[in-house]
Amino acid sequence: MQKTLLFIDRLSTWVGQLFAWLIVSLTALICWEVFSRYVLGTPHAWAFDVMIMMYGVLFMMAGAYTLSKNGHVRGDVLYGFFPPRVQAGLDLALYFLFFIPGIVALVWAGYTYAGESWRINEHSNITADGPPIYPFKTAIPIAGAMLLLQGIVEIVRCVICLKTGEWPSREQDVEEVDVEKLKEMVHVKDEDILNADKYVTGQSGSKQ
C-alpha cells in the first residue's frame, strides 16, 4: 500500500515539476512581447491570451503536486496542536464533505466545457483573431482528475493514521530552508553565532 501511495506522490510531483517549466516559457514570452511592442513596434494581439492560458494551466496543474506535499492553505491555529489521530479524523471528514464533491464537480464541469469547446472550435474573443481555447479548457478536467487521484491517496493516509496513530511518509521534494534544522545539521548553537558576530563586529571596528 505504501509503495502505491508514494508512486502516486511521485506522479503528482513529476506532473507539477513538468508544468512548472511554463514559468520559464511565460517569462520569456512576456520579455519578448515587451521588447517586440516597445522596441520593434510590432505587438502581437494573441500574446495576452496566451499568457493568461499559460498561467491558468500552470496554476491548475500544480494542484495535485501541492496536495502531495501537504502544502495547501490550512487553518493551523488549532490544527497543529491536535494529535495525529484527531488531525486525520478532521481531514477525513473535510475530504468527504467538501473535497470529493467539489473536485468531482470540477472534473464533470471541465469535461463538459472542454467537449463543447472542441465541438465549436472555440477561439478567444478577448482580442481579434484570438488563439484557440479548447487546449486550455482540456487542462481543467485533467487537472481535476489528477487532484482527485491525489485526494484519494490523502484519504487513505488519513485512514492509516487513524489506525496506527502516525502519519505515513510522503515523497520528499525541495523545501524551504528551516533555520533551526540547519543549525542542528551543522551542530551550531545560538551562542556560537553570537560569538562569531561579536568577533566579526570587533574586527571591522578595529580596522576603522
N, C-alpha and C positions, 0 to 999 in steps of 0.2 A: 504493500500500500504506500509506504513512504517513498519508494522509488517512483511510483506513478505520480505522486504529488510533486516531487522535485522535477520530474520530467515536464509536467505542465508549467511549473515555475520557469524552467529553462526556456520553454517555448514562448511564454509571455515575455520573458526577458529578451530573447532573440528578436521577436517582432518589435518590441519597444525600441531596442537599440538600432534595428534596421531603419525604422521610420524616423529615428532621431536625426539621421543624416539629412532629413528635409530642412533642418535648421540651417545647415551649410548652404543647401540649394536656395533656400529662401533669402538668406543674407546676400548671396551672390546675385540673385535676381534683383533685389532691391538696390544694391550698389550699381548694377548695370543700368537699371531703369533711371536712377538719378543722374548718372553720367550721360545716358542717352538723351534724357529730357533737357538738362540744363547746359550740357557742353555741346552735344551734337545737334540738338534741336530736333530730335526725331523720337518723340514719345510713342509708346505702344499702348493702344486702347485696351488690349487684353491683359496687360500686366497686373492691373489692380485685381481683376477677377481671379487670376491665377494665384496671386499672393494670398488672397482670402482662402481659396480652396486648399492650398498647401498647408497653411496654418491650421485649418479645420481638420485635415487628415492627420496631421501631427498630433493635435490635441486629442482626437478620438482614439487613435491607435496607441496612445500612451496610457489609456485607462487600465487595461489588464496588467501592463507592466507595473504601474504604480500600486495596484492592488496586491500583486505578488510580493512586493516589498513592504506591504503594510504601510503605505505612505499616504493614503487618502486622509483628508482632514477629519479629525475626530475630536469631540469634546472631552479632553483629557483632564478636566478639572477634578473629577472624582474617579474616572475610569482607571487611571494609573494606580490608585490606591487599592483597587479591588484585587482579591486573589485570582489566580488564573481561571479557576472553575467559574467564578462569578462573571469574569470578563467573557469567557466562552459562552455562557448562557445568555448574556446580554447580546453579544454579537449574533448568536444563532437566531434569537428572536427577531432582531432587526433585519437579518438577511431574509427571513421568510416573510416578514411583514412589509418591507419596503424594497429591498434589493431585487429579489426574484421577480415580483410583479412589475417593477419599473423597467428592469433590463429586458424581460420578455416583451413588454410593450414597445421598447425601443427597437428590438430586433424585428418585430412584426411590422411596426410603422415604417422602419427603414427599408425593409424588403418591399413594402408597397410603394413607397416613394421612388425607390431605385427602379422598380419594374415599370412604373408609369413614365419615368424619365427616359428610360431606354426605348419605350414604345413610341414616344413622340419626338425622339431625337432632340431632347431639350438642350437649349443653349442659354447662356446668361443673357439677361436683358438689362443688366446694370449699365453696360456700355454697348455701343453699336458693334454688331458682328462679334458678340461675346463668345468665349470658348465653350465647349460642351460641358454640361454639368453632370451627366449620368455617371462618369467615373467617380466623381466626388460623392454623389449620393450612394453609390455602391459601397463606399467605405463605411457607411452608417451601420448596415446590418452585420458586416464583417467585424467591425469593432465591437458591436453589441454581443456577437457570438463569442468572441474572444473573452470579453468581460464576464459573460455568463459562465463560460468554462472555468475561468479562474475563480469565480464566485463559488462554484460547486466545490472546488478544491478548498476554499476557505471554510465552507460549511463542514466538510469532512474534518478539517483541522479542529474546528470547534467541538465536534463530537469526540474526537480523540482526546482533546484536552479535558472534556467533561469526565471521561473515563479514567484518565491517568493523572490528572491534576497538573500537567505540564504541557506547554505549547510545543508541538513538534517543530523540527528545524525547518528552515527556509533556504532557498537558493541565495547565496551571497552575491553581492554586487558592490559597485563603487558606492561608498557612503561618505557623508561629510565627516571631517576630522573631529573627533571627540578629544578635547584637550586633556581631560582627566585620564582617559585611556592611553593617550600618547605619553603622558608623564609616567604612567605605570610601566609602559613598554620599555622606556629608556631609563627607568629607575631614577627619575629626577623628582625631588621634593620641592615644595614651595620655598623652603629655606634656602635651597641651593640657587634657585632663581633670584631670590632677593640678594644673596651674597654676590652673585655674578653681576647683578645690576649695580650694586654699590661699587664693585671693582671697576666696572666699565665707566661709571659716572666719575669716580675718583681719578681714573686715568685721563679722561677728557678734561677734567678741571685742572689737573696739574700741567697739562700741555698749554692751557691758556695762560 
